[in-house]
């Protein structure tokens, strides 16, 4: 989940408009309908906060009948990757599941999924570099940085076949990992994934040029870019702003609580968080057109589950339907939720994921693989 920058009304209207239609049917298999588009910059600009984690919210507790991941002030586990500290959680035994959060989130966004899934599986959740409790590395960010990170995490930490689950930015990362490590990824589950098809990317390029490049990047020199983006970052990390954005994408705001807000605002106080945000907004976002959904789906071979919050104001169900139409070895389930169904309706997500795993993945023994150590 991500917090949003403050933009002028005209810019927000152009960037955040969506052609998606909303379904009124809860948790059911979906048939293809029409197309939904989302700008790659729309996704990230709405995701204004770059770092997330969580402060002390006490021990695990139940909300809506779901056990919650306990907070540990010192974190759970840390792994060194390319000289950077990476935070991760691991619970349970059995077939591994690897959970990848979205832009601006952390392992704690899976707070209601990890305990339940860990009753039958070995669940890993990691903070992507630049987010959560992982280091706020001052590097040149690229979509493949996170793909490489998760691939190496699976090789060095997981070390056996696994299913990869991702929300938003983490969804596209999961697809890329499945293509980059096909011998170890036995299935992929996407929850309101980021990413565009090539045709949509080309169509959005002109709009992106008009809004971002024309009015911000090109006219302003770096020093003025820093001033503008610095203000947007400061505004986006305010708890009241985060709560407002969360409520706009959680149709049921019951779970928009202090735990969640703190999990997004706390790590934004890291000394490097503002610089990471600047690099993402000015460099990562201007170099995304070559990464498309069709380019990765055309190379993927494992089963795919689409768990889609139909009421997402950013990425509607038409996008999920197009993915399903493109990739035949897939199952699409509608959920009455917004952009982050795993946290908004965790019981429905956990059940759908467990059902799919039992039929499509867990019952099929994986072939032995040789992993580099």
Secondary structure, 3 states (H helix, E strand, C coil): CCCCCCCCHHHHHHHHCCCCCCCCCCCCECCCCCCCCCCHHHHHHHCCCCCCCCCCCCCCCEECCEECCCCCCCCCEEEEECCEEEEEEEECCCCEEEEECCCCCCHHHHCCCHHHHCCCCEEEEECCCCCCCCCCCCCCCCHHHHHHHHHHHHHHHHCCCEEEEEECHHHHHHHHHHHHCCCCEEEEEEECCCCCCHHHHHHHHHHHHHHHHHHHHCCCCHHHHHHHHHHHHHHHCCHHHHHHHHHHHCCCHHHCCHHHHHHHHHHHHCCCHHHHHHHHHHCHHHCCCCCCHHHHHCCCCCEEEEEEECCCCCCCHHHHHHHHHHCCCEEEEEECCCCCHHHHCHHHHHHHHHHHHHHHHCCCCCCCCCCCC
